[in-house]
């Protein structure tokens, strides 16, 4: 296929309704499952955002989750590195997904299917019975007391994850992204450039650009000393924490990489700004984190900057994910929220939404 034809096929796929995209990716999942000798199982869509995740129900009653990676986002080396770290964390008691090897001893399969314009990387994990702690758009489920207790646990998990990242000897060829000023609020941010959003007014764009400049300068000045920078999960959203029978389970290491430890906290707290519980949850996280690992006040002083850096990166996400139609639908909501946060930040006020 010529480059022009390949590009046209990608654009055609992106224009399809989400249900049709998912149906085609389900057929690709069925092809990939042969690499784990699981042909013929039932396949049901669980989530289609960065990647497509399907539940697999085998004939013998066993269940799995197959992840079909977004093309071009993560290389095979990066996904293998992600799984290496997940397995190492599991050895020290962090409950991570159990990734299964293919029949050839690899953790990845490359699969193709008619109607999907490019081969996709796929991996398979054992199914985890549990409910999401919450969602990015709506925050944490349940009453405040229960949710606060969950964030105390999340703080302890984060401390273990960060300390392990410091002490763990990285394997040869280990490759993961960096969550630095350039990738979050640089000229070519990883998720996409919010300036390309149609829903932003000129006034909003100007305000956000002023905030982005201040955020970038403060992140650069903060630096990357060993006491503040290291290996992170990178996506501690409530939807990536499952409430299971044996406690909280941490999933979706797709964005793990090097970054600021306070950025982990900011990612965990961002959805809670939307429901007004960030202060209580943040205190719970910080208290339990500090019971296991240092987190200086000097670092916490950067939390508003980290929160806005995360917010600005999310605002660019709909731009970089045109095939995810849900992204375009939530763009105006995100634009309103992030504009409010930027206005507070530039005024030197606490970050608040909806006040």
MARROKE-21518 format. One record per residue (C-alpha): x, y negated, z; residue number from 1. Coordinates in steps of 0.2 Angstrom, whole numbers, plus 5000, padded with zeros to 4 digits. Last residue first. Example, Ala and Ser with C-alpha at 12.3 -4.5 7.8 and 13.67 -1.06 7.14 Angstrom:
{{5068 5005 5036} 2}
{{5062 5022 5039} 1}
end
This chain:
{{4915 4856 5211} 355}
{{4914 4869 5198} 354}
{{4932 4876 5199} 353}
{{4945 4871 5211} 352}
{{4964 4869 5211} 351}
{{4970 4858 5226} 350}
{{4973 4840 5220} 349}
{{4989 4832 5213} 348}
{{4979 4823 5200} 347}
{{4988 4832 5186} 346}
{{4984 4849 5194} 345}
{{4965 4844 5197} 344}
{{4963 4839 5179} 343}
{{4972 4855 5173} 342}
{{4960 4866 5184} 341}
{{4945 4858 5177} 340}
{{4952 4860 5159} 339}
{{4955 4878 5163} 338}
{{4937 4881 5168} 337}
{{4929 4872 5153} 336}
{{4941 4880 5140} 335}
{{4938 4897 5148} 334}
{{4919 4895 5146} 333}
{{4921 4889 5128} 332}
{{4933 4904 5124} 331}
{{4921 4918 5132} 330}
{{4912 4921 5115} 329}
{{4928 4921 5105} 328}
{{4936 4934 5116} 327}
{{4921 4945 5115} 326}
{{4924 4946 5096} 325}
{{4940 4955 5099} 324}
{{4947 4956 5081} 323}
{{4953 4938 5083} 322}
{{4965 4942 5098} 321}
{{4979 4929 5097} 320}
{{4967 4914 5098} 319}
{{4956 4922 5111} 318}
{{4971 4924 5122} 317}
{{4977 4906 5122} 316}
{{4966 4901 5136} 315}
{{4973 4916 5146} 314}
{{4990 4908 5145} 313}
{{4984 4892 5151} 312}
{{4976 4900 5166} 311}
{{4992 4910 5170} 310}
{{5003 4894 5169} 309}
{{4989 4885 5180} 308}
{{4990 4898 5193} 307}
{{5009 4898 5193} 306}
{{5010 4879 5195} 305}
{{4997 4880 5209} 304}
{{5008 4894 5217} 303}
{{5024 4884 5216} 302}
{{5023 4879 5235} 301}
{{5022 4898 5238} 300}
{{5040 4900 5233} 299}
{{5046 4887 5246} 298}
{{5035 4894 5259} 297}
{{5046 4910 5257} 296}
{{5039 4927 5253} 295}
{{5050 4940 5261} 294}
{{5044 4958 5260} 293}
{{5034 4971 5271} 292}
{{5023 4961 5283} 291}
{{5025 4946 5271} 290}
{{5015 4956 5258} 289}
{{5001 4959 5271} 288}
{{5000 4941 5276} 287}
{{5001 4934 5258} 286}
{{4988 4945 5251} 285}
{{4976 4941 5265} 284}
{{4979 4923 5264} 283}
{{4976 4923 5245} 282}
{{4960 4932 5247} 281}
{{4953 4919 5259} 280}
{{4960 4904 5248} 279}
{{4954 4912 5232} 278}
{{4936 4915 5237} 277}
{{4928 4901 5227} 276}
{{4920 4912 5213} 275}
{{4930 4906 5198} 274}
{{4945 4903 5209} 273}
{{4944 4922 5213} 272}
{{4948 4926 5195} 271}
{{4965 4917 5196} 270}
{{4970 4925 5213} 269}
{{4978 4942 5207} 268}
{{4987 4933 5192} 267}
{{4993 4920 5204} 266}
{{5000 4933 5216} 265}
{{5010 4941 5203} 264}
{{5016 4924 5197} 263}
{{5023 4922 5215} 262}
{{5035 4937 5211} 261}
{{5041 4927 5196} 260}
{{5044 4938 5181} 259}
{{5051 4953 5173} 258}
{{5040 4966 5165} 257}
{{5023 4975 5167} 256}
{{5010 4969 5154} 255}
{{5004 4986 5149} 254}
{{5004 4992 5167} 253}
{{4986 4996 5166} 252}
{{4981 5005 5183} 251}
{{4983 5002 5202} 250}
{{4973 5014 5212} 249}
{{4965 5008 5229} 248}
{{4960 5022 5241} 247}
{{4959 5041 5240} 246}
{{4941 5041 5235} 245}
{{4944 5028 5222} 244}
{{4942 5009 5221} 243}
{{4951 5005 5205} 242}
{{4962 4990 5203} 241}
{{4965 4984 5185} 240}
{{4948 4976 5184} 239}
{{4953 4966 5199} 238}
{{4967 4958 5190} 237}
{{4985 4962 5195} 236}
{{4992 4960 5178} 235}
{{5010 4958 5178} 234}
{{5015 4974 5187} 233}
{{5031 4965 5191} 232}
{{5050 4968 5189} 231}
{{5061 4953 5196} 230}
{{5062 4935 5200} 229}
{{5060 4925 5217} 228}
{{5074 4931 5228} 227}
{{5085 4937 5214} 226}
{{5086 4919 5207} 225}
{{5076 4915 5192} 224}
{{5074 4896 5191} 223}
{{5062 4884 5200} 222}
{{5067 4870 5188} 221}
{{5061 4880 5172} 220}
{{5044 4883 5181} 219}
{{5043 4865 5186} 218}
{{5046 4859 5168} 217}
{{5034 4871 5160} 216}
{{5020 4867 5172} 215}
{{5023 4848 5169} 214}
{{5022 4850 5150} 213}
{{5007 4862 5151} 212}
{{4998 4849 5161} 211}
{{5001 4835 5148} 210}
{{4996 4847 5134} 209}
{{4980 4852 5143} 208}
{{4975 4834 5145} 207}
{{4978 4830 5126} 206}
{{4969 4846 5121} 205}
{{4954 4841 5132} 204}
{{4953 4824 5125} 203}
{{4954 4830 5107} 202}
{{4940 4842 5111} 201}
{{4943 4861 5113} 200}
{{4930 4873 5105} 199}
{{4940 4876 5089} 198}
{{4954 4884 5098} 197}
{{4971 4882 5089} 196}
{{4978 4871 5103} 195}
{{4976 4886 5115} 194}
{{4992 4894 5107} 193}
{{4992 4913 5108} 192}
{{4994 4928 5120} 191}
{{5013 4927 5119} 190}
{{5016 4909 5120} 189}
{{5024 4901 5104} 188}
{{5029 4883 5109} 187}
{{5030 4888 5128} 186}
{{5017 4889 5141} 185}
{{5017 4908 5146} 184}
{{5031 4916 5135} 183}
{{5042 4901 5136} 182}
{{5040 4898 5155} 181}
{{5044 4916 5159} 180}
{{5034 4932 5159} 179}
{{5048 4943 5152} 178}
{{5044 4958 5141} 177}
{{5050 4977 5145} 176}
{{5064 4987 5138} 175}
{{5073 5001 5147} 174}
{{5086 5008 5134} 173}
{{5096 5017 5148} 172}
{{5086 5019 5163} 171}
{{5083 5005 5176} 170}
{{5091 5009 5193} 169}
{{5077 5006 5205} 168}
{{5081 4995 5220} 167}
{{5074 4978 5214} 166}
{{5059 4985 5205} 165}
{{5055 4996 5220} 164}
{{5054 4980 5231} 163}
{{5042 4972 5219} 162}
{{5030 4987 5218} 161}
{{5031 4990 5237} 160}
{{5027 4971 5240} 159}
{{5013 4972 5227} 158}
{{5005 4987 5235} 157}
{{5005 4978 5252} 156}
{{4997 4963 5245} 155}
{{4984 4974 5236} 154}
{{4980 4982 5253} 153}
{{4977 4965 5261} 152}
{{4967 4960 5245} 151}
{{4956 4975 5248} 150}
{{4952 4970 5266} 149}
{{4947 4953 5259} 148}
{{4935 4961 5247} 147}
{{4927 4971 5261} 146}
{{4925 4956 5272} 145}
{{4919 4945 5258} 144}
{{4905 4956 5252} 143}
{{4905 4966 5236} 142}
{{4913 4964 5219} 141}
{{4928 4954 5215} 140}
{{4929 4940 5202} 139}
{{4916 4937 5189} 138}
{{4925 4933 5173} 137}
{{4941 4943 5177} 136}
{{4931 4958 5183} 135}
{{4929 4967 5199} 134}
{{4937 4981 5210} 133}
{{4934 4993 5196} 132}
{{4925 5009 5201} 131}
{{4934 5026 5204} 130}
{{4936 5043 5197} 129}
{{4954 5043 5189} 128}
{{4955 5052 5172} 127}
{{4972 5061 5169} 126}
{{4982 5050 5157} 125}
{{4985 5051 5138} 124}
{{4995 5039 5127} 123}
{{4993 5032 5109} 122}
{{5003 5022 5097} 121}
{{4993 5017 5082} 120}
{{4995 5019 5063} 119}
{{4988 5004 5053} 118}
{{4973 4999 5043} 117}
{{4960 5009 5053} 116}
{{4946 5015 5041} 115}
{{4953 5032 5039} 114}
{{4963 5038 5054} 113}
{{4981 5037 5059} 112}
{{4990 5043 5075} 111}
{{5007 5041 5083} 110}
{{5008 5051 5099} 109}
{{5017 5045 5115} 108}
{{5023 5053 5131} 107}
{{5034 5065 5122} 106}
{{5036 5084 5126} 105}
{{5031 5091 5110} 104}
{{5014 5097 5117} 103}
{{5011 5079 5122} 102}
{{5016 5074 5139} 101}
{{5003 5068 5151} 100}
{{5002 5051 5160} 99}
{{4997 5051 5178} 98}
{{4990 5034 5182} 97}
{{4998 5025 5196} 96}
{{4995 5028 5215} 95}
{{5010 5020 5223} 94}
{{5018 5033 5234} 93}
{{5037 5032 5231} 92}
{{5036 5045 5217} 91}
{{5022 5037 5209} 90}
{{5032 5021 5207} 89}
{{5045 5031 5197} 88}
{{5031 5038 5186} 87}
{{5024 5021 5183} 86}
{{5042 5015 5179} 85}
{{5045 5028 5166} 84}
{{5028 5025 5158} 83}
{{5031 5006 5156} 82}
{{5048 5011 5148} 81}
{{5040 5023 5136} 80}
{{5028 5009 5131} 79}
{{5042 4996 5128} 78}
{{5052 5009 5118} 77}
{{5036 5012 5107} 76}
{{5035 4994 5104} 75}
{{5021 4983 5112} 74}
{{5010 4970 5104} 73}
{{5012 4975 5086} 72}
{{4997 4986 5084} 71}
{{4985 4986 5100} 70}
{{4988 5002 5108} 69}
{{4976 5017 5109} 68}
{{4974 5023 5127} 67}
{{4967 5040 5130} 66}
{{4959 5043 5147} 65}
{{4956 5061 5153} 64}
{{4943 5072 5159} 63}
{{4943 5091 5163} 62}
{{4926 5100 5161} 61}
{{4933 5115 5151} 60}
{{4926 5108 5135} 59}
{{4936 5092 5137} 58}
{{4928 5075 5141} 57}
{{4939 5061 5135} 56}
{{4936 5043 5141} 55}
{{4942 5030 5128} 54}
{{4953 5015 5130} 53}
{{4956 5002 5116} 52}
{{4970 4990 5119} 51}
{{4971 4972 5123} 50}
{{4952 4972 5125} 49}
{{4941 4987 5121} 48}
{{4936 4996 5137} 47}
{{4928 5013 5141} 46}
{{4923 5020 5124} 45}
{{4917 5038 5124} 44}
{{4926 5053 5117} 43}
{{4919 5071 5119} 42}
{{4932 5084 5116} 41}
{{4935 5094 5100} 40}
{{4954 5093 5099} 39}
{{4963 5093 5116} 38}
{{4979 5101 5111} 37}
{{4989 5086 5118} 36}
{{4995 5081 5100} 35}
{{4977 5086 5094} 34}
{{4971 5071 5104} 33}
{{4978 5059 5092} 32}
{{4966 5064 5078} 31}
{{4951 5062 5090} 30}
{{4958 5045 5096} 29}
{{4958 5039 5077} 28}
{{4940 5044 5076} 27}
{{4937 5034 5092} 26}
{{4946 5019 5084} 25}
{{4934 5020 5069} 24}
{{4919 5020 5081} 23}
{{4927 5006 5091} 22}
{{4929 4995 5076} 21}
{{4911 4998 5071} 20}
{{4904 4993 5088} 19}
{{4915 4978 5088} 18}
{{4907 4972 5072} 17}
{{4920 4972 5058} 16}
{{4929 4956 5054} 15}
{{4945 4962 5062} 14}
{{4945 4978 5050} 13}
{{4944 4967 5035} 12}
{{4958 4956 5040} 11}
{{4969 4971 5043} 10}
{{4964 4978 5026} 9}
{{4968 4962 5018} 8}
{{4985 4961 5026} 7}
{{4989 4979 5020} 6}
{{4983 4975 5002} 5}
{{4995 4960 5002} 4}
{{5009 4970 5009} 3}
{{5007 4983 4995} 2}
{{5000 5000 5000} 1}
end
